[in-house]
């Protein structure tokens, strides 16, 4: 089974759920509560590398987890087709 949980605020995910995650793909985090939520769910070996979270650049992410013997810093490419992120227009009927 595969489940992907995506959020901009890891502190909103219950700790019991976070602690069951096998792999984290974490972009830049500045908020102290968000950093602590990810740190508490990560293994002791990965906690030191999480100090890099506030300095990650645009498109960079840190991959940590049980399947990664060493955390990886990756650069995510900009999509070739930009997403349409405009707010949808609502019409009255």
Beta strands, then each sheet from edge to edge (+ up, - down):
strand 1: 23-26
strand 2: 60-65
strand 3: 72-75
sheet 1: 1+ 2- 3+
end
